Structures are given as structure tokens and as C-alpha cells.
Amino acid sequence: MLGYYSKLSSEVYDMDKYIGLSFGDVEFYRERLADCQGNILEPGVGTGRILIPLLEAGYQVEGFDVSDEMLKICHRNCEERGLHANLFKGQMESFSLEKEYEAIIVPTGTFLLLHKREESIKALKNFYQYLSIGGRLVIDIFLQTEFTLDRISTRTWETRNGDVITLESKIVEVDYINQYTIAHHRYEKWRNGELVRTELERFPLRWYGVEEFRTILEQLGFKNVVISADYHYEKYPTESSEMITFEAIKL
């Protein structure tokens, strides 16, 4: 089985979504967590694009990721800025810890990588378990709008040392009943016209309806669910292209 976020894809992620880049999400999360005095957990921490500015603002944030390569880059990004973060390898649906958190955050749609419904429900139950009473979950999802099979798209990046990384991606499976797509990604690194590394990646994505996801959170025990679009608090989504944020409380 092909994995995801291996060496090349993690390198591309760090270039494409570099530390300091914000889609409005960095400011939004910083504001929504402003009254948070305790520990914050970020599952799927990636390269630290959200974690690092929160640490710099004085928040007590730690994170985990399923990808060793992502964690390696996140450690490096923290060290370059003189920051210390508790980072560890883990999976959303199965992590086990010995403390609770005042907030758990899952920005940028990372949660949708859990494309099997049973895994996503386990993850949400896990988040609920490790929140303290009164703690909040803040989680982003987005809608799927592209379902064309085998249409190839291509992107290119240039690294600091002049290497070129290309990405060819295409959707190879759409499961309308279970609400997910599978894409195949081919990463290639070129140096002076020669191919020096290649990776194949299987990239799953799940989708939810807006009210469907609210109902799931409420059925799992979360209260006071607030829905926001494109990082405008309490602005209900009106466009399929908007990022959708759910904030919910454990009471």
C-alpha cells in the first residue's frame, strides 16, 4: 500500500505551505484560543505552520503526526526559531495519552485524510476523551467539488539548491456511497536534468455535509457547536469553495 507524506511530499508541503503563510487560519486560531490558559493539542501537526505561530504567541501547544518526515521538518522549523515543542508520532484514531487538553485543534482539513467513517468516528471520540470539561474542539473541513477520474494535473516547485520537484496527481477512485475519493500522486525530483528521486503516494480524502458533521459532533456528546466559513466566526457557509470550521465544547 502506498503511504502519504513521505520525503518528497513533505518537502513540497514545507515549501508550498511555509511557516509564516496564513490563509486567515493562523489569525483565526490565535483569536479563538485567546482565553486558553492550558495545554493545546494539534493532531496532524504537519510541518508546524499553525503550531509555530501559536508557540511564538505564548500558547502551550504540542502536536503529533503519522508522518516521520513531517515531524522531522516540524522539529527543524521549531529549532530554527528557538522554540521547543513536544512532538510525537501518533494517529488521530488511536493516540493514547496521560493528560487532558483545554483545546484540540485540527486545521486545514487534515481530518479528512481519515477517509473511512469508522476511523473518523474513533478519532472524534478520542478528541472528546482527551478534552477537559469545558474544553473545545476546533476542526476544519472542506467540501469536495472535483470528481473527474484520471484527469492529470501538474505542479512544479524549485528547491533552495536549484532542484526541481514535480507533482502529477489524478483521482483514481470516487466512492459516492461512503463519501471519499482516492488520488494517486507521483512526485519526482530532478537535478541538472536527471531524475534523482521519485515517490508514489495514495492520497485519500473524505467529505461531509455541513449539517451532517454538526450532527455527528452532537451525537458524540459535543455541545454548543458553532460553524464558521473561511475563518469568519459564525458566518455560515454559502459557497462550496469555503473552508468550514466547527467549534464545539465538552460539557
MARBA-3410 file (N, C-alpha, C, O; in Angstrom, 1 decimal):
251
0.8,-1.2,0.0,0.0,0.0,0.0,0.9,1.2,0.0,1.8,1.3,0.8 ~ 0.5,2.2,-0.8,1.3,3.4,-0.9,1.0,4.3,0.3,-0.2,4.4,0.7 ~ 2.0,4.9,0.9,1.8,5.8,2.0,1.5,7.2,1.5,1.4,7.5,0.3 ~ 1.5,8.2,2.5,1.4,9.6,2.1,2.3,10.4,3.1,2.6,10.0,4.2 ~ 2.7,11.6,2.6,3.6,12.5,3.3,4.9,11.8,3.6,5.3,11.7,4.8
5.5,11.2,2.6,6.9,10.7,2.7,7.8,11.8,2.4,7.5,13.0,2.6 ~ 9.1,11.5,2.0,10.1,12.5,2.0,9.8,13.7,1.0,9.9,14.8,1.4 ~ 9.5,13.3,-0.3,9.3,14.4,-1.2,8.0,15.2,-1.0,8.0,16.4,-1.1 ~ 6.9,14.5,-0.7,5.7,15.2,-0.4,5.8,16.1,0.8,5.2,17.2,0.8 ~ 6.5,15.7,1.8,6.7,16.5,3.0,7.6,17.7,2.7,7.3,18.8,3.1
8.6,17.5,1.8,9.4,18.6,1.4,8.6,19.7,0.6,8.7,20.9,0.8 ~ 7.8,19.2,-0.3,6.9,20.1,-1.0,5.9,20.8,-0.1,5.7,22.0,-0.3 ~ 5.4,20.1,0.8,4.4,20.7,1.8,5.1,21.9,2.5,4.5,23.0,2.7 ~ 6.3,21.7,2.9,7.0,22.7,3.7,7.3,23.9,2.8,7.4,25.1,3.3 ~ 7.5,23.7,1.5,7.8,24.8,0.6,6.5,25.5,0.2,6.4,26.8,0.1
5.4,24.7,0.0,4.2,25.3,-0.5,3.4,25.9,0.5,2.7,26.9,0.3 ~ 3.4,25.4,1.8,2.7,25.9,2.9,3.7,26.3,4.0,3.7,25.7,5.1 ~ 4.5,27.2,3.7,5.7,27.6,4.6,5.3,28.3,5.8,4.2,28.8,5.9 ~ 6.1,28.2,6.8,5.9,28.9,8.1,5.8,30.4,7.8,6.7,31.0,7.2 ~ 4.8,31.0,8.3,4.5,32.4,8.0,3.4,32.7,7.1,2.9,33.8,7.0
3.0,31.6,6.3,1.9,31.7,5.4,0.6,31.5,6.2,0.5,30.6,7.0 ~ -0.4,32.3,5.9,-1.7,32.2,6.5,-2.8,32.4,5.5,-2.7,33.2,4.6 ~ -3.8,31.6,5.6,-5.0,31.7,4.8,-6.1,32.4,5.6,-7.3,32.3,5.2 ~ -5.7,33.1,6.6,-6.7,33.6,7.6,-6.8,32.7,8.8,-7.4,33.0,9.8 ~ -6.3,31.4,8.6,-6.4,30.4,9.7,-5.5,30.7,10.9,-5.9,30.5,12.0
-4.3,31.2,10.7,-3.4,31.4,11.8,-4.0,32.5,12.7,-4.0,32.3,14.0 ~ -4.5,33.6,12.2,-5.1,34.6,13.0,-6.4,34.1,13.7,-6.7,34.4,14.8 ~ -7.2,33.3,12.9,-8.4,32.8,13.4,-8.2,31.9,14.7,-8.8,32.1,15.7 ~ -7.3,31.0,14.5,-7.0,30.1,15.6,-6.4,30.8,16.8,-6.7,30.5,18.0 ~ -5.5,31.8,16.5,-4.9,32.6,17.6,-6.0,33.3,18.4,-6.0,33.4,19.6
-7.0,33.8,17.7,-8.1,34.6,18.3,-9.0,33.7,19.1,-9.4,34.0,20.2 ~ -9.4,32.5,18.5,-10.3,31.6,19.1,-9.7,31.0,20.4,-10.5,30.5,21.3 ~ -8.4,30.9,20.4,-7.7,30.3,21.6,-7.2,31.3,22.6,-6.5,31.0,23.5 ~ -7.6,32.6,22.4,-7.1,33.7,23.2,-7.3,33.5,24.7,-6.5,33.9,25.5 ~ -8.4,32.9,25.1,-8.7,32.7,26.6,-8.2,31.3,27.1,-8.6,30.9,28.2
-7.4,30.6,26.3,-7.0,29.3,26.6,-5.7,29.4,27.4,-4.6,29.8,26.9 ~ -5.7,29.0,28.7,-4.6,29.1,29.6,-3.8,27.7,29.7,-2.7,27.7,30.2 ~ -4.5,26.6,29.3,-3.9,25.3,29.5,-3.3,24.7,28.2,-2.9,25.4,27.3 ~ -3.2,23.4,28.2,-2.5,22.7,27.2,-3.4,22.6,25.9,-4.6,22.4,26.0 ~ -2.8,22.7,24.8,-3.5,22.6,23.5,-2.8,21.5,22.7,-1.6,21.4,22.7
-3.6,20.7,22.0,-3.0,19.6,21.2,-3.4,19.8,19.8,-4.6,20.1,19.4 ~ -2.4,19.6,18.9,-2.7,19.7,17.4,-2.4,18.3,16.8,-1.2,18.0,16.5 ~ -3.4,17.4,16.6,-3.2,16.2,15.8,-3.0,16.6,14.3,-3.6,17.5,13.8 ~ -2.1,15.8,13.7,-1.8,16.1,12.3,-1.1,17.4,12.2,-1.4,18.3,11.4 ~ 0.0,17.6,13.0,0.6,18.9,13.2,1.4,19.3,11.9,1.7,20.5,11.7
1.8,18.3,11.1,2.5,18.6,9.8,3.8,19.3,10.1,4.6,18.8,11.0 ~ 4.1,20.3,9.4,5.4,21.0,9.5,5.4,22.1,10.5,6.5,22.8,10.7 ~ 4.3,22.4,11.1,4.2,23.4,12.2,3.7,24.7,11.7,3.9,25.7,12.5 ~ 3.0,24.8,10.6,2.6,26.1,10.1,1.6,26.8,11.1,1.6,28.0,11.2 ~ 0.8,26.1,11.8,-0.1,26.6,12.8,0.5,26.6,14.2,0.4,27.6,14.9
1.2,25.5,14.5,1.8,25.3,15.8,2.8,26.4,16.1,2.8,26.9,17.2 ~ 3.7,26.7,15.2,4.8,27.6,15.5,4.3,29.0,15.8,4.8,29.6,16.8 ~ 3.4,29.6,15.1,3.0,31.0,15.5,2.2,31.0,16.8,2.2,31.9,17.5 ~ 1.5,29.8,17.1,0.9,29.7,18.4,1.9,29.7,19.5,1.7,30.3,20.6 ~ 3.0,28.9,19.3,4.0,28.8,20.3,4.7,30.2,20.5,4.9,30.7,21.6
4.9,30.9,19.4,5.5,32.2,19.4,4.6,33.2,20.2,5.1,34.2,20.7 ~ 3.3,33.0,20.1,2.4,33.9,20.8,2.2,33.5,22.3,1.4,34.1,23.0 ~ 2.9,32.4,22.7,2.9,32.1,24.1,1.9,30.9,24.5,1.8,30.6,25.7 ~ 1.3,30.3,23.5,0.4,29.2,23.8,1.2,27.9,24.1,2.3,27.8,23.6 ~ 0.6,27.1,24.9,1.2,25.8,25.3,0.7,24.7,24.4,-0.3,24.1,24.6
1.4,24.6,23.2,0.9,23.7,22.2,1.8,22.5,22.0,3.1,22.7,22.0 ~ 1.3,21.3,21.8,2.1,20.2,21.4,1.3,19.5,20.3,0.1,19.7,20.1 ~ 2.0,18.6,19.6,1.4,18.0,18.4,1.9,16.6,18.1,3.0,16.2,18.5 ~ 1.1,15.9,17.2,1.6,14.7,16.7,1.3,14.5,15.3,0.4,15.3,14.8 ~ 1.9,13.6,14.6,1.6,13.3,13.2,1.9,11.9,12.9,2.7,11.2,13.6
1.3,11.4,11.9,1.5,10.0,11.5,2.8,9.9,10.6,3.3,8.8,10.4 ~ 3.3,11.0,10.1,4.4,11.0,9.2,5.7,11.4,9.9,5.8,12.4,10.5 ~ 6.7,10.5,9.8,8.0,10.7,10.4,8.7,11.9,9.7,9.3,12.8,10.3 ~ 8.5,12.0,8.4,9.1,13.1,7.6,8.5,14.5,8.0,9.3,15.4,8.2 ~ 7.2,14.5,8.2,6.6,15.8,8.7,7.1,16.2,10.0,7.4,17.3,10.3
7.2,15.2,10.9,7.7,15.5,12.3,9.2,16.0,12.3,9.6,16.9,13.0 ~ 10.0,15.4,11.4,11.4,15.8,11.3,11.5,17.3,10.8,12.2,18.1,11.4 ~ 10.6,17.6,9.8,10.6,19.0,9.4,10.1,20.0,10.4,10.6,21.1,10.6 ~ 9.1,19.5,11.2,8.5,20.4,12.2,9.5,20.6,13.3,9.6,21.8,13.8 ~ 10.2,19.6,13.7,11.3,19.7,14.7,12.3,20.8,14.2,12.7,21.7,15.0
12.7,20.7,13.0,13.7,21.6,12.4,13.2,23.0,12.4,13.9,23.9,12.7 ~ 11.9,23.2,12.0,11.4,24.5,11.9,11.3,25.2,13.3,11.5,26.4,13.4 ~ 11.0,24.3,14.3,11.0,24.9,15.7,12.4,25.2,16.1,12.6,26.3,16.7 ~ 13.3,24.4,15.9,14.7,24.6,16.3,15.3,25.9,15.7,16.0,26.7,16.3 ~ 14.9,26.1,14.4,15.4,27.3,13.7,14.9,28.6,14.3,15.5,29.6,14.2
13.8,28.5,15.1,13.2,29.7,15.7,13.4,29.7,17.2,12.8,30.5,17.9 ~ 14.2,28.8,17.7,14.5,28.7,19.1,13.3,28.3,19.9,13.2,28.7,21.1 ~ 12.5,27.5,19.4,11.3,27.0,20.1,11.4,25.6,20.4,12.0,24.8,19.7 ~ 10.8,25.2,21.6,10.7,23.8,22.0,9.3,23.4,21.9,8.4,24.0,22.5 ~ 9.0,22.2,21.3,7.7,21.7,21.3,7.7,20.2,21.5,8.6,19.5,21.1
6.7,19.7,22.3,6.6,18.3,22.5,5.9,17.7,21.2,4.7,17.9,21.1 ~ 6.6,17.0,20.4,6.1,16.5,19.2,6.3,15.0,19.2,7.3,14.5,19.7 ~ 5.3,14.2,18.7,5.4,12.8,18.8,4.6,12.1,17.7,3.8,12.8,17.1 ~ 4.9,10.9,17.4,4.2,10.2,16.3,3.0,9.6,16.9,3.0,9.0,18.0 ~ 1.9,9.7,16.1,0.6,9.1,16.6,-0.4,9.2,15.5,-0.3,9.9,14.5
-1.5,8.5,15.7,-2.7,8.5,14.8,-3.9,9.1,15.5,-4.1,8.8,16.7 ~ -4.7,9.9,14.8,-5.8,10.5,15.4,-6.8,9.5,16.1,-7.3,9.8,17.1 ~ -7.0,8.4,15.4,-8.0,7.4,15.9,-7.5,6.5,17.0,-8.3,5.7,17.5 ~ -6.2,6.6,17.3,-5.7,5.6,18.3,-4.7,6.2,19.3,-4.1,5.4,20.1 ~ -4.4,7.5,19.3,-3.4,8.0,20.2,-3.9,7.8,21.6,-5.1,7.9,21.9
-2.9,7.6,22.5,-3.3,7.4,23.9,-2.3,8.2,24.8,-1.1,8.1,24.7 ~ -2.8,9.1,25.6,-2.0,10.0,26.4,-2.5,9.9,27.9,-3.5,9.3,28.2 ~ -1.7,10.6,28.7,-2.0,10.6,30.2,-2.5,11.9,30.7,-2.5,12.1,31.9 ~ -2.9,12.8,29.8,-3.4,14.1,30.3,-4.5,14.6,29.4,-4.7,14.1,28.3 ~ -5.2,15.6,29.9,-6.2,16.2,29.1,-5.8,17.6,28.6,-4.8,18.1,29.0
-6.6,18.1,27.6,-6.2,19.3,27.0,-7.4,20.3,27.1,-8.6,19.9,27.0 ~ -7.1,21.6,27.2,-8.1,22.6,27.2,-8.6,22.8,25.8,-9.8,23.3,25.6 ~ -7.8,22.5,24.8,-8.3,22.6,23.4,-7.6,21.6,22.5,-6.4,21.3,22.7 ~ -8.3,21.1,21.5,-7.7,20.3,20.5,-8.1,20.9,19.2,-9.2,21.2,18.9 ~ -7.1,21.1,18.3,-7.3,21.8,17.0,-6.8,20.9,15.9,-5.8,20.3,15.9
-7.6,20.9,14.8,-7.2,20.2,13.6,-7.5,21.1,12.4,-8.6,21.0,11.8 ~ -6.6,22.0,12.1,-6.8,23.0,11.0,-6.7,22.3,9.6,-6.3,21.2,9.4 ~ -7.1,23.1,8.6,-6.8,22.9,7.2,-7.3,21.7,6.5,-6.8,21.3,5.5 ~ -8.3,21.0,7.2,-8.9,19.8,6.5,-8.1,18.6,6.7,-8.4,17.5,6.1 ~ -7.1,18.6,7.6,-6.3,17.4,7.8,-7.1,16.2,8.2,-6.8,15.0,7.9
-8.2,16.5,9.0,-9.1,15.4,9.5,-9.6,14.6,8.3,-10.0,13.4,8.5 ~ -9.8,15.2,7.2,-10.4,14.5,6.0,-9.6,13.3,5.5,-10.0,12.5,4.7 ~ -8.3,13.3,5.9,-7.4,12.2,5.5,-7.9,10.8,6.1,-7.5,9.8,5.5 ~ -8.7,10.9,7.1,-9.3,9.7,7.7,-10.6,9.4,6.8,-11.7,9.9,7.1 ~ -10.4,8.7,5.7,-11.4,8.6,4.7,-12.5,7.5,5.1,-13.6,7.5,4.5
-12.1,6.6,6.0,-13.1,5.6,6.4,-13.9,6.1,7.6,-13.3,6.6,8.6 ~ -15.2,6.0,7.5,-16.1,6.6,8.5,-15.8,6.1,9.9,-15.7,6.9,10.9 ~ -15.5,4.8,10.1,-15.3,4.2,11.4,-14.0,4.8,12.0,-14.0,5.0,13.3 ~ -13.0,5.1,11.2,-11.8,5.7,11.7,-12.0,7.1,12.2,-11.5,7.6,13.2 ~ -12.8,7.9,11.4,-13.1,9.3,11.7,-13.9,9.4,13.0,-13.6,10.3,13.8
-14.8,8.5,13.2,-15.6,8.5,14.4,-14.8,8.2,15.6,-14.9,8.8,16.7 ~ -13.9,7.2,15.5,-12.9,6.8,16.5,-12.1,8.1,16.9,-11.8,8.3,18.1 ~ -11.6,8.8,15.9,-10.8,10.0,16.1,-11.6,11.0,16.9,-11.1,11.6,17.9 ~ -12.8,11.3,16.5,-13.6,12.3,17.2,-13.9,11.9,18.7,-13.9,12.7,19.6 ~ -14.1,10.6,18.9,-14.3,10.1,20.2,-13.0,10.2,21.0,-13.1,10.5,22.2
-11.9,10.0,20.4,-10.6,10.2,21.1,-10.4,11.7,21.5,-10.0,12.0,22.6 ~ -10.7,12.6,20.5,-10.6,14.0,20.9,-11.5,14.3,22.1,-11.1,15.0,23.0 ~ -12.7,13.8,22.1,-13.6,14.1,23.2,-13.1,13.6,24.5,-13.1,14.2,25.5 ~ -12.5,12.4,24.5,-11.9,11.8,25.7,-10.8,12.6,26.3,-10.8,12.7,27.5 ~ -10.0,13.2,25.4,-8.8,13.9,25.9,-9.0,15.4,26.1,-8.1,16.1,26.4
-10.2,15.8,25.9,-10.6,17.2,26.3,-11.0,17.3,27.8,-11.7,16.4,28.3 ~ -10.5,18.3,28.5,-11.0,18.6,29.8,-12.5,19.1,29.7,-12.9,19.5,28.7 ~ -13.2,19.0,30.9,-14.5,19.6,30.9,-14.5,21.1,30.6,-13.7,21.8,31.2 ~ -15.3,21.5,29.7,-15.2,22.9,29.2,-14.2,23.1,28.1,-14.2,24.2,27.5 ~ -13.5,22.1,27.8,-12.5,22.2,26.7,-13.2,22.2,25.3,-14.3,21.8,25.2
-12.5,22.7,24.3,-13.1,22.9,23.0,-12.3,22.1,21.9,-11.1,22.0,21.9 ~ -13.1,21.7,20.9,-12.5,21.1,19.7,-12.7,22.2,18.6,-13.9,22.7,18.4 ~ -11.7,22.5,17.9,-11.8,23.4,16.7,-11.2,22.6,15.5,-10.0,22.3,15.5 ~ -12.1,22.4,14.5,-11.7,21.5,13.4,-12.2,22.0,12.1,-13.3,22.5,12.0 ~ -11.3,22.0,11.1,-11.7,22.4,9.7,-12.0,21.2,8.8,-11.4,20.2,8.9
-13.0,21.4,8.0,-13.2,20.5,6.9,-13.5,21.4,5.6,-13.7,22.6,5.7 ~ -13.5,20.7,4.5,-13.9,21.4,3.2,-14.7,20.4,2.4,-14.6,19.2,2.6 ~ -15.4,20.9,1.4,-16.2,20.1,0.6,-15.4,19.7,-0.7,-14.6,20.4,-1.1 ~ -15.7,18.5,-1.2,-15.1,18.0,-2.4,-16.0,18.5,-3.6,-17.2,18.4,-3.6 ~ -15.3,19.1,-4.6,-16.0,19.6,-5.8,-15.5,19.0,-7.1,-16.0,19.3,-8.1
-14.4,18.2,-7.0,-13.8,17.7,-8.2,-13.8,16.2,-8.1,-13.3,15.5,-7.2 ~ -14.5,15.6,-9.1,-14.7,14.1,-9.1,-14.4,13.5,-10.4,-14.8,12.3,-10.7 ~ -13.6,14.2,-11.2,-13.3,13.6,-12.6,-12.1,12.6,-12.4,-11.1,12.9,-11.9 ~ -12.4,11.4,-12.9,-11.4,10.4,-12.8,-10.3,10.5,-13.9,-10.6,10.9,-15.0 ~ -9.1,10.2,-13.4,-7.9,10.1,-14.3,-7.5,11.4,-15.1,-6.8,11.4,-16.0
-8.0,12.5,-14.6,-7.6,13.8,-15.2,-6.3,14.2,-14.4,-6.3,14.4,-13.2 ~ -5.2,14.4,-15.2,-3.9,14.6,-14.6,-3.7,16.1,-14.4,-3.8,16.9,-15.4 ~ -3.3,16.5,-13.2,-2.8,17.9,-13.0,-1.4,17.9,-12.6,-0.9,16.9,-12.0 ~ -0.7,19.0,-13.0,0.8,19.0,-12.7,1.2,20.3,-12.0,0.7,21.4,-12.4 ~ 2.0,20.2,-11.0,2.6,21.4,-10.4,4.1,21.2,-10.3,4.6,20.1,-10.3
4.8,22.3,-10.1,6.3,22.3,-10.1,6.8,23.3,-9.0,6.2,24.4,-8.8 ~ 7.8,22.9,-8.3,8.5,23.7,-7.3,10.0,23.6,-7.5,10.5,22.6,-7.9 ~ 10.7,24.7,-7.2,12.1,24.7,-7.2,12.7,24.9,-5.8,12.2,25.7,-5.0 ~ 13.6,24.0,-5.4,14.2,24.0,-4.1,15.2,25.0,-4.0,15.6,25.7,-4.9 ~ 15.7,25.2,-2.7,16.8,26.3,-2.5,18.0,26.0,-3.3,18.7,26.9,-3.7
18.3,24.7,-3.5,19.6,24.4,-4.2,19.4,24.2,-5.7,20.3,23.7,-6.4 ~ 18.2,24.6,-6.2,18.0,24.5,-7.6,17.4,23.3,-8.2,17.1,23.2,-9.4 ~ 17.2,22.3,-7.3,16.5,21.1,-7.8,15.0,21.4,-8.1,14.5,22.4,-7.6 ~ 14.4,20.6,-9.0,13.0,20.9,-9.4,12.2,19.6,-8.9,12.6,18.5,-9.2 ~ 11.1,19.9,-8.2,10.2,18.8,-7.8,8.9,19.0,-8.6,8.3,20.0,-8.6
8.5,17.9,-9.3,7.2,17.9,-10.0,6.2,17.0,-9.3,6.6,16.0,-8.7 ~ 4.9,17.4,-9.4,3.9,16.6,-8.9,2.8,16.4,-9.9,2.2,17.3,-10.4 ~ 2.5,15.1,-10.3,1.4,14.8,-11.1,0.4,14.1,-10.3,0.7,13.1,-9.6 ~ -0.9,14.5,-10.3,-1.9,13.9,-9.5,-3.2,13.7,-10.3,-3.5,14.4,-11.2 ~ -3.9,12.6,-9.9,-5.1,12.3,-10.5,-6.0,11.5,-9.6,-5.5,10.7,-8.8
-7.3,11.7,-9.7,-8.3,10.9,-8.9,-8.5,9.6,-9.6,-8.8,9.6,-10.8 ~ -8.3,8.5,-8.8,-8.5,7.2,-9.4,-9.7,6.4,-8.9,-10.1,5.4,-9.4 ~ -10.3,7.0,-7.8,-11.5,6.3,-7.2,-12.4,7.3,-6.6,-11.9,8.2,-5.9 ~ -13.7,7.2,-6.8,-14.7,8.0,-6.2,-15.7,7.1,-5.6,-16.4,6.3,-6.3 ~ -15.9,7.2,-4.3,-16.9,6.3,-3.6,-18.0,7.3,-3.1,-17.9,7.9,-2.0
-19.1,7.4,-3.9,-20.2,8.3,-3.6,-21.0,7.8,-2.4,-21.5,8.6,-1.6 ~ -21.0,6.5,-2.2,-21.8,6.0,-1.1,-21.1,6.2,0.3,-21.7,6.7,1.2 ~ -19.8,6.0,0.3,-19.0,6.2,1.5,-18.3,7.5,1.6,-17.6,7.8,2.6 ~ -18.5,8.3,0.6,-18.1,9.8,0.6,-16.6,10.0,0.8,-16.1,10.6,1.7 ~ -15.9,9.4,-0.2,-14.4,9.7,-0.2,-13.9,9.5,-1.6,-14.5,8.8,-2.5
-12.7,10.1,-1.9,-12.0,9.9,-3.1,-10.6,9.4,-2.8,-10.1,9.6,-1.7 ~ -10.0,8.7,-3.8,-8.6,8.3,-3.7,-7.9,8.9,-4.9,-8.3,8.7,-6.0 ~ -6.8,9.7,-4.6,-6.0,10.2,-5.6,-4.6,9.5,-5.6,-4.1,9.1,-4.5 ~ -4.0,9.4,-6.8,-2.6,9.0,-6.8,-1.7,10.2,-7.2,-2.0,10.9,-8.1 ~ -0.6,10.3,-6.4,0.3,11.4,-6.6,1.7,10.8,-7.0,2.1,9.9,-6.4
2.3,11.4,-8.0,3.7,11.0,-8.4,4.6,12.2,-8.2,4.4,13.2,-8.9 ~ 5.5,12.1,-7.3,6.5,13.2,-7.0,7.8,12.7,-7.7,8.2,11.6,-7.6 ~ 8.4,13.7,-8.4,9.7,13.4,-9.0,10.7,14.6,-8.7,10.3,15.8,-8.8 ~ 11.9,14.3,-8.3,12.9,15.4,-8.0,14.0,15.3,-9.1,14.5,14.2,-9.4 ~ 14.2,16.4,-9.8,15.1,16.5,-10.9,16.3,17.4,-10.5,16.1,18.4,-9.9
17.5,16.9,-10.9,18.7,17.7,-10.7,19.6,17.7,-11.9,20.0,16.7,-12.4 ~ 19.8,18.9,-12.5,20.5,19.1,-13.7,20.0,18.2,-14.8,20.7,17.6,-15.6 ~ 18.7,18.1,-14.9,18.0,17.3,-15.9,17.9,15.8,-15.7,17.5,15.1,-16.6 ~ 18.4,15.4,-14.5,18.4,13.9,-14.2,17.4,13.7,-13.1,17.4,14.4,-12.1 ~ 16.7,12.6,-13.2,15.8,12.2,-12.1,16.6,11.6,-11.0,17.3,10.6,-11.2
16.5,12.1,-9.8,17.2,11.6,-8.6,16.4,11.0,-7.6,16.9,10.2,-6.7 ~ 15.1,11.2,-7.6,14.2,10.5,-6.6,12.7,10.6,-7.1,12.3,11.6,-7.7 ~ 12.0,9.6,-6.9,10.6,9.6,-7.2,9.8,8.9,-6.1,10.3,8.0,-5.4 ~ 8.5,9.3,-5.9,7.7,8.7,-4.9,6.3,8.6,-5.5,5.8,9.5,-6.2 ~ 5.6,7.5,-5.1,4.2,7.4,-5.4,3.4,7.5,-4.1,3.8,6.9,-3.1
2.3,8.2,-4.2,1.5,8.5,-3.0,0.1,8.2,-3.2,-0.5,8.6,-4.2 ~ -0.5,7.5,-2.3,-2.0,7.2,-2.3,-2.6,8.2,-1.3,-2.3,8.2,-0.1 ~ -3.5,9.1,-1.8,-4.0,10.2,-1.1,-5.5,10.2,-0.9,-6.2,10.5,-1.9 ~ -6.0,9.8,0.2,-7.5,9.7,0.4,-8.0,11.0,0.9,-7.3,11.7,1.7 ~ -9.3,11.3,0.6,-10.0,12.4,1.2,-11.4,12.1,1.4,-12.1,11.6,0.4
-11.9,12.4,2.5,-13.3,12.2,2.8,-14.1,13.5,2.7,-13.5,14.6,2.8 ~ -15.4,13.5,2.5,-16.2,14.7,2.6,-17.4,14.5,3.5,-17.9,13.3,3.6 ~ -17.9,15.5,4.1,-19.1,15.5,4.9,-20.0,16.7,4.5,-19.5,17.7,3.9 ~ -21.3,16.5,4.6,-22.2,17.7,4.6,-22.0,18.5,5.8,-21.6,18.0,6.9 ~ -22.3,19.8,5.7,-22.1,20.7,6.8,-23.0,20.3,8.0,-22.5,20.1,9.1
-24.3,20.1,7.8,-25.1,19.7,8.9,-24.9,18.2,9.3,-25.1,17.9,10.5 ~ -24.4,17.4,8.4,-24.1,16.1,8.8,-23.0,16.1,9.8,-23.0,15.3,10.8 ~ -22.0,16.9,9.6,-20.8,16.9,10.6,-21.3,17.5,11.9,-20.8,17.0,13.0 ~ -22.1,18.5,11.9,-22.7,19.1,13.1,-23.4,18.0,13.9,-23.2,17.8,15.1 ~ -24.2,17.2,13.2,-25.0,16.1,13.9,-24.0,15.1,14.5,-24.3,14.6,15.6
-23.0,14.7,13.8,-22.0,13.7,14.3,-21.4,14.2,15.6,-21.3,13.5,16.6 ~ -21.0,15.5,15.6,-20.4,16.0,16.8,-21.4,16.0,18.0,-21.0,15.7,19.1 ~ -22.6,16.4,17.7,-23.6,16.4,18.8,-23.9,15.0,19.3,-24.1,14.8,20.5 ~ -24.0,14.0,18.4,-24.2,12.6,18.8,-23.1,12.1,19.6,-23.4,11.2,20.4 ~ -21.9,12.6,19.5,-20.8,12.1,20.2,-20.7,12.8,21.6,-19.8,12.5,22.4
-21.6,13.8,21.8,-21.6,14.5,23.1,-21.1,15.9,23.1,-21.2,16.6,24.2 ~ -20.6,16.4,22.0,-20.2,17.8,22.0,-21.4,18.7,22.0,-22.5,18.4,21.5 ~ -21.2,19.9,22.6,-22.3,20.9,22.8,-21.9,22.2,22.2,-20.7,22.5,21.9 ~ -22.9,23.1,22.0,-22.6,24.5,21.6,-21.8,24.5,20.3,-20.8,25.3,20.2 ~ -22.2,23.8,19.3,-21.4,23.7,18.0,-21.6,25.0,17.3,-22.8,25.5,17.0
-20.5,25.7,16.9,-20.5,26.9,16.1,-19.9,26.6,14.8,-18.8,26.0,14.8 ~ -20.5,27.0,13.7,-20.0,26.8,12.4,-19.5,28.1,11.8,-20.3,29.1,11.8 ~ -18.3,28.2,11.2,-17.8,29.4,10.6,-17.2,29.1,9.2,-16.8,27.9,8.9 ~ -17.3,30.0,8.3,-16.8,29.9,6.9,-15.7,30.8,6.6,-15.7,32.0,7.0 ~ -14.6,30.2,6.0,-13.4,31.0,5.6,-12.9,31.8,6.7,-12.4,33.0,6.5
-12.9,31.3,8.0,-12.3,31.9,9.1,-13.0,33.2,9.5,-12.4,34.1,10.1 ~ -14.3,33.3,9.2,-15.1,34.4,9.7,-16.1,33.8,10.7,-17.0,33.1,10.4 ~ -15.8,34.1,12.0,-16.5,33.4,13.1,-18.0,33.6,12.9,-18.6,34.7,12.8 ~ -18.8,32.5,13.0,-20.2,32.4,13.0,-20.8,32.8,11.6,-22.0,32.9,11.5 ~ -20.0,32.9,10.6,-20.5,33.1,9.2,-20.8,31.7,8.6,-19.9,31.0,8.3
-22.1,31.4,8.4,-22.5,30.1,7.9,-22.0,30.0,6.5,-22.1,30.9,5.7 ~ -21.6,28.8,6.0,-21.1,28.6,4.7,-22.2,28.9,3.6,-23.3,28.5,3.8 ~ -21.8,29.5,2.5,-22.7,29.7,1.4,-22.1,29.3,0.1,-22.8,29.2,-0.9 ~ -20.8,29.0,0.1,-20.1,28.6,-1.2,-19.4,27.3,-1.0,-18.9,27.0,0.1 ~ -19.4,26.4,-2.0,-18.7,25.1,-1.9,-17.2,25.2,-1.7,-16.6,24.3,-1.3
-16.6,26.4,-2.1,-15.2,26.5,-2.0,-14.7,27.0,-0.6,-13.5,27.0,-0.4 ~ -15.6,27.2,0.3,-15.1,27.8,1.6,-14.6,26.7,2.5,-15.1,25.6,2.5 ~ -13.6,27.1,3.3,-13.2,26.2,4.4,-14.2,26.4,5.5,-14.7,27.5,5.8 ~ -14.5,25.3,6.1,-15.6,25.3,7.1,-15.0,24.8,8.5,-14.5,23.8,8.6 ~ -15.2,25.7,9.5,-14.7,25.4,10.8,-15.8,25.1,11.8,-16.8,25.8,11.9
-15.6,24.0,12.6,-16.5,23.7,13.6,-15.8,23.9,15.0,-14.7,23.4,15.2 ~ -16.5,24.5,15.9,-16.0,24.7,17.2,-17.1,24.1,18.1,-18.3,24.5,18.1 ~ -16.7,23.2,19.0,-17.6,22.5,19.9,-17.0,22.3,21.3,-15.8,22.2,21.4 ~ -17.9,22.2,22.3,-17.4,22.2,23.7,-17.7,20.8,24.3,-18.8,20.2,24.0 ~ -16.9,20.4,25.2,-17.1,19.2,26.0,-17.7,19.7,27.3,-16.9,20.3,28.1
-18.9,19.5,27.7,-19.5,19.9,28.9,-19.7,18.8,29.9,-20.2,19.0,31.0
END
